[in-house]
Amino acid sequence: MLVPRILSALVGIPLIIACVYYGRLAFFALMFVISFFCVKEYFSICAKYKVNAWFGVPMGTIFFIALYFGTGVFSQSVAVVTLFAVFMAFVLFFVEVIKGAPENAVSRIAVSFLGAFFIPLALMHMVYIRDLPHGFKLICFLFIVTWVGDTGAYAVGKAIGKYKLSPNISPKKTIEGALAGFITAVGVAYLCQATFMQDVLTLNKMLILALVIAFAGQFSDLAESLIKRDGGIKDSGNIIPGHGGMFDRFDSYLFAAPGMYYVLRFFFYG
C-alpha cells in the first residue's frame, strides 16, 4: 500500500499545483474531473436507495459546467443555481410519477438531488476562490491548512485519542484529534502569513479563516463518513491507488470551500 500511495502523490501533487498555478480553464478542468468522480462515487455509495444515477451523474456534470460558464450569461450565478435546482427537482419528480411506484420515491428523489446538486455546487466554490484576487495563494492556503490540519488530527488522535468524537459515524475520530486539528490549522496559518501571504490578508483574518476551514473541513469529513456509513462501505472507490476514492480525498472541501469563499466575499473582501 505504501508504494502506490507514494507514486500517486508523486504524480498527483505536481499536477494539482500546476493546475492551481495556471488557474482559469486548467483549474476548472481539474475540479471538473474531481467533481465528476465524486458524484459518480456518491451514487455508487447510495445504490441501496435505487437512485437515479443515470440522471444524477450527467446532470451533476452539466451543472458543474453551467456554474462556471453560465455566470457570464446571467447577471448572477444564483440564476444558474435556481434554474438547475428547479429543473432537477422537476425531472426527478417526473420520473417517479411516470414510474408510478410511490414507495420510497421521496427517498430516491432526495438522495439523487443531493448528489447531483450539492456536490458540484460545493466543489465549484474552489474555482470561485481561485478566481478571487490572490486566488493562487488562497487555494494553496486552503490545501495547506486542510492537509496539515487533517494530519495533525490523525496523528494526535491515534497517539493519545481517548474520547470519541462521533463513534457511530466515524469511530476513529476523537475529540483530542479534532482539537489538534484546530491547533495545527492555526499554527500553519501563522506560518503561511509569515512566508507568502503578507500581501493577501492580515494575520488576524488568516487565523479566523484557518479556524473556519478547520471546523468546516472536519465537519465535511464526518458528513462523508455519514454517507458511507449509511451505504455500508469503507472507501468511496479505488480510483487513486493507495488512497481510495476521489470522494474520500476531497470530502473535506464540501463545506470548507464554501465556508472560506463566503467569509472572504462578505467579511474580508467586502
C-alpha positions as a Python dict, from the first residue, in 0.01 Angstrom:
ca = {
    (1, 'M'): (0, 0, 0),
    (2, 'L'): (286, 240, 74),
    (3, 'V'): (439, 230, -277),
    (4, 'P'): (109, 305, -458),
    (5, 'R'): (41, 590, -214),
    (6, 'I'): (382, 742, -280),
    (7, 'L'): (351, 705, -658),
    (8, 'S'): (4, 861, -653),
    (9, 'A'): (139, 1154, -454),
    (10, 'L'): (438, 1199, -687),
    (11, 'V'): (202, 1225, -983),
    (12, 'G'): (-97, 1393, -824),
    (13, 'I'): (61, 1671, -620),
    (14, 'P'): (263, 1829, -907),
    (15, 'L'): (-45, 1805, -1130),
    (16, 'I'): (-263, 1979, -872),
    (17, 'I'): (-2, 2251, -813),
    (18, 'A'): (30, 2314, -1187),
    (19, 'C'): (-346, 2343, -1234),
    (20, 'V'): (-377, 2575, -934),
    (21, 'Y'): (-91, 2789, -1063),
    (22, 'Y'): (-228, 2833, -1416),
    (23, 'G'): (-585, 2876, -1292),
    (24, 'R'): (-870, 2953, -1530),
    (25, 'L'): (-952, 2656, -1753),
    (26, 'A'): (-668, 2442, -1613),
    (27, 'F'): (-802, 2458, -1259),
    (28, 'F'): (-1159, 2431, -1381),
    (29, 'A'): (-1065, 2112, -1570),
    (30, 'L'): (-905, 1967, -1257),
    (31, 'M'): (-1209, 2042, -1043),
    (32, 'F'): (-1440, 1916, -1319),
    (33, 'V'): (-1271, 1575, -1307),
    (34, 'I'): (-1278, 1573, -928),
    (35, 'S'): (-1646, 1669, -918),
    (36, 'F'): (-1739, 1408, -1179),
    (37, 'F'): (-1580, 1120, -987),
    (38, 'C'): (-1710, 1245, -651),
    (39, 'V'): (-2065, 1247, -787),
    (40, 'K'): (-2015, 908, -954),
    (41, 'E'): (-1882, 753, -633),
    (42, 'Y'): (-2163, 912, -431),
    (43, 'F'): (-2425, 740, -645),
    (44, 'S'): (-2241, 409, -610),
    (45, 'I'): (-2242, 450, -232),
    (46, 'C'): (-2616, 520, -235),
    (47, 'A'): (-2702, 227, -460),
    (48, 'K'): (-2926, 71, -195),
    (49, 'Y'): (-3175, 355, -248),
    (50, 'K'): (-3202, 260, -616),
    (51, 'V'): (-3119, 618, -703),
    (52, 'N'): (-3137, 764, -1049),
    (53, 'A'): (-2764, 752, -1126),
    (54, 'W'): (-2835, 758, -1499),
    (55, 'F'): (-2975, 1108, -1438),
    (56, 'G'): (-2768, 1226, -1144),
    (57, 'V'): (-2416, 1181, -1284),
    (58, 'P'): (-2477, 1352, -1621),
    (59, 'M'): (-2684, 1627, -1459),
    (60, 'G'): (-2420, 1690, -1194),
    (61, 'T'): (-2162, 1713, -1474),
    (62, 'I'): (-2370, 1960, -1676),
    (63, 'F'): (-2447, 2160, -1364),
    (64, 'F'): (-2078, 2198, -1281),
    (65, 'I'): (-2008, 2329, -1632),
    (66, 'A'): (-2305, 2566, -1616),
    (67, 'L'): (-2190, 2707, -1283),
    (68, 'Y'): (-1861, 2809, -1441),
    (69, 'F'): (-1963, 2927, -1787),
    (70, 'G'): (-2319, 3030, -1704),
    (71, 'T'): (-2214, 3321, -1484),
    (72, 'G'): (-2121, 3513, -1796),
    (73, 'V'): (-2474, 3479, -1933),
    (74, 'F'): (-2673, 3554, -1619),
    (75, 'S'): (-2614, 3863, -1408),
    (76, 'Q'): (-2556, 3649, -1101),
    (77, 'S'): (-2469, 3284, -1053),
    (78, 'V'): (-2778, 3249, -834),
    (79, 'A'): (-2983, 3240, -1156),
    (80, 'V'): (-2795, 2932, -1275),
    (81, 'V'): (-2829, 2763, -937),
    (82, 'T'): (-3201, 2833, -917),
    (83, 'L'): (-3265, 2718, -1274),
    (84, 'F'): (-3088, 2386, -1225),
    (85, 'A'): (-3242, 2328, -882),
    (86, 'V'): (-3593, 2365, -1024),
    (87, 'F'): (-3509, 2164, -1336),
    (88, 'M'): (-3353, 1878, -1139),
    (89, 'A'): (-3645, 1862, -899),
    (90, 'F'): (-3891, 1864, -1189),
    (91, 'V'): (-3718, 1580, -1375),
    (92, 'L'): (-3677, 1367, -1063),
    (93, 'F'): (-4043, 1405, -970),
    (94, 'F'): (-4145, 1349, -1333),
    (95, 'V'): (-3958, 1019, -1347),
    (96, 'E'): (-4116, 896, -1024),
    (97, 'V'): (-4465, 998, -1136),
    (98, 'I'): (-4420, 814, -1466),
    (99, 'K'): (-4291, 504, -1285),
    (100, 'G'): (-4598, 507, -1065),
    (101, 'A'): (-4416, 340, -774),
    (102, 'P'): (-4461, 573, -476),
    (103, 'E'): (-4286, 352, -219),
    (104, 'N'): (-3954, 520, -124),
    (105, 'A'): (-3999, 767, -410),
    (106, 'V'): (-3923, 1066, -187),
    (107, 'S'): (-3602, 899, -65),
    (108, 'R'): (-3489, 837, -422),
    (109, 'I'): (-3563, 1198, -518),
    (110, 'A'): (-3386, 1343, -215),
    (111, 'V'): (-3077, 1121, -242),
    (112, 'S'): (-3045, 1185, -615),
    (113, 'F'): (-3087, 1559, -574),
    (114, 'L'): (-2824, 1575, -302),
    (115, 'G'): (-2563, 1409, -521),
    (116, 'A'): (-2637, 1588, -846),
    (117, 'F'): (-2684, 1933, -693),
    (118, 'F'): (-2490, 1981, -371),
    (119, 'I'): (-2159, 1810, -450),
    (120, 'P'): (-2090, 2002, -777),
    (121, 'L'): (-2207, 2327, -617),
    (122, 'A'): (-1983, 2281, -313),
    (123, 'L'): (-1672, 2192, -515),
    (124, 'M'): (-1728, 2478, -761),
    (125, 'H'): (-1650, 2716, -475),
    (126, 'M'): (-1286, 2613, -507),
    (127, 'V'): (-1292, 2752, -861),
    (128, 'Y'): (-1460, 3067, -730),
    (129, 'I'): (-1183, 3107, -471),
    (130, 'R'): (-917, 3066, -740),
    (131, 'D'): (-1079, 3346, -941),
    (132, 'L'): (-1062, 3591, -648),
    (133, 'P'): (-771, 3837, -612),
    (134, 'H'): (-465, 3640, -493),
    (135, 'G'): (-658, 3326, -583),
    (136, 'F'): (-346, 3112, -631),
    (137, 'K'): (-223, 3184, -279),
    (138, 'L'): (-571, 3143, -132),
    (139, 'I'): (-615, 2797, -284),
    (140, 'C'): (-268, 2699, -167),
    (141, 'F'): (-366, 2820, 179),
    (142, 'L'): (-685, 2614, 169),
    (143, 'F'): (-495, 2299, 67),
    (144, 'I'): (-218, 2351, 323),
    (145, 'V'): (-449, 2423, 616),
    (146, 'T'): (-672, 2127, 526),
    (147, 'W'): (-389, 1879, 473),
    (148, 'V'): (-187, 1985, 777),
    (149, 'G'): (-499, 2005, 995),
    (150, 'D'): (-606, 1654, 888),
    (151, 'T'): (-256, 1521, 955),
    (152, 'G'): (-242, 1680, 1299),
    (153, 'A'): (-586, 1548, 1389),
    (154, 'Y'): (-496, 1197, 1271),
    (155, 'A'): (-157, 1185, 1442),
    (156, 'V'): (-275, 1315, 1779),
    (157, 'G'): (-596, 1114, 1769),
    (158, 'K'): (-405, 794, 1702),
    (159, 'A'): (-141, 868, 1966),
    (160, 'I'): (-346, 991, 2261),
    (161, 'G'): (-706, 999, 2145),
    (162, 'K'): (-943, 865, 2408),
    (163, 'Y'): (-1279, 1038, 2376),
    (164, 'K'): (-1469, 955, 2057),
    (165, 'L'): (-1596, 1249, 1854),
    (166, 'S'): (-1879, 1062, 1682),
    (167, 'P'): (-1844, 686, 1744),
    (168, 'N'): (-2147, 580, 1541),
    (169, 'I'): (-2035, 771, 1232),
    (170, 'S'): (-1654, 771, 1240),
    (171, 'P'): (-1520, 550, 1524),
    (172, 'K'): (-1156, 652, 1473),
    (173, 'K'): (-1210, 1026, 1512),
    (174, 'T'): (-1153, 1163, 1861),
    (175, 'I'): (-1212, 1490, 2043),
    (176, 'E'): (-839, 1516, 2112),
    (177, 'G'): (-768, 1476, 1742),
    (178, 'A'): (-1026, 1739, 1649),
    (179, 'L'): (-871, 1988, 1890),
    (180, 'A'): (-527, 1911, 1749),
    (181, 'G'): (-666, 1981, 1403),
    (182, 'F'): (-768, 2329, 1515),
    (183, 'I'): (-432, 2396, 1677),
    (184, 'T'): (-228, 2280, 1376),
    (185, 'A'): (-454, 2482, 1143),
    (186, 'V'): (-385, 2798, 1343),
    (187, 'G'): (-14, 2720, 1354),
    (188, 'V'): (18, 2665, 980),
    (189, 'A'): (-189, 2979, 913),
    (190, 'Y'): (65, 3178, 1112),
    (191, 'L'): (349, 3026, 907),
    (192, 'C'): (168, 3095, 579),
    (193, 'Q'): (118, 3459, 672),
    (194, 'A'): (482, 3492, 771),
    (195, 'T'): (612, 3338, 448),
    (196, 'F'): (399, 3403, 140),
    (197, 'M'): (67, 3567, 232),
    (198, 'Q'): (165, 3900, 386),
    (199, 'D'): (10, 4083, 90),
    (200, 'V'): (-314, 3885, 97),
    (201, 'L'): (-469, 3907, 445),
    (202, 'T'): (-374, 4027, 791),
    (203, 'L'): (-269, 3767, 1046),
    (204, 'N'): (-595, 3801, 1242),
    (205, 'K'): (-802, 3742, 930),
    (206, 'M'): (-594, 3443, 833),
    (207, 'L'): (-630, 3287, 1177),
    (208, 'I'): (-1008, 3331, 1155),
    (209, 'L'): (-1005, 3177, 809),
    (210, 'A'): (-797, 2884, 934),
    (211, 'L'): (-1049, 2813, 1210),
    (212, 'V'): (-1335, 2825, 959),
    (213, 'I'): (-1151, 2583, 729),
    (214, 'A'): (-1057, 2351, 1018),
    (215, 'F'): (-1412, 2336, 1153),
    (216, 'A'): (-1583, 2306, 814),
    (217, 'G'): (-1325, 2055, 692),
    (218, 'Q'): (-1365, 1824, 990),
    (219, 'F'): (-1742, 1851, 963),
    (220, 'S'): (-1716, 1767, 591),
    (221, 'D'): (-1522, 1452, 681),
    (222, 'L'): (-1799, 1350, 918),
    (223, 'A'): (-2063, 1426, 656),
    (224, 'E'): (-1895, 1196, 404),
    (225, 'S'): (-1846, 932, 674),
    (226, 'L'): (-2220, 953, 745),
    (227, 'I'): (-2294, 889, 376),
    (228, 'K'): (-2054, 593, 363),
    (229, 'R'): (-2180, 451, 691),
    (230, 'D'): (-2534, 465, 557),
    (231, 'G'): (-2417, 296, 237),
    (232, 'G'): (-2232, 27, 433),
    (233, 'I'): (-1890, 82, 273),
    (234, 'K'): (-1542, 180, 395),
    (235, 'D'): (-1395, 358, 91),
    (236, 'S'): (-1584, 554, -171),
    (237, 'G'): (-1380, 396, -452),
    (238, 'N'): (-1032, 293, -565),
    (239, 'I'): (-954, 533, -848),
    (240, 'I'): (-647, 672, -667),
    (241, 'P'): (-402, 385, -600),
    (242, 'G'): (-328, 356, -230),
    (243, 'H'): (-565, 638, -139),
    (244, 'G'): (-914, 507, -221),
    (245, 'G'): (-1177, 712, -396),
    (246, 'M'): (-1188, 1070, -516),
    (247, 'F'): (-1472, 1143, -273),
    (248, 'D'): (-1252, 1022, 14),
    (249, 'R'): (-971, 1257, -83),
    (250, 'F'): (-1178, 1570, -144),
    (251, 'D'): (-1462, 1533, 105),
    (252, 'S'): (-1304, 1794, 335),
    (253, 'Y'): (-1384, 2068, 84),
    (254, 'L'): (-1761, 2011, 70),
    (255, 'F'): (-1816, 2271, 341),
    (256, 'A'): (-1463, 2411, 380),
    (257, 'A'): (-1452, 2564, 31),
    (258, 'P'): (-1793, 2738, 53),
    (259, 'G'): (-1717, 2846, 411),
    (260, 'M'): (-1387, 3003, 308),
    (261, 'Y'): (-1535, 3166, -2),
    (262, 'Y'): (-1823, 3337, 175),
    (263, 'V'): (-1608, 3457, 465),
    (264, 'L'): (-1375, 3613, 208),
    (265, 'R'): (-1652, 3765, -1),
    (266, 'F'): (-1880, 3900, 271),
    (267, 'F'): (-1638, 3986, 552),
    (268, 'F'): (-1284, 4028, 423),
    (269, 'Y'): (-1321, 4148, 64),
    (270, 'G'): (-1650, 4331, 117),
}
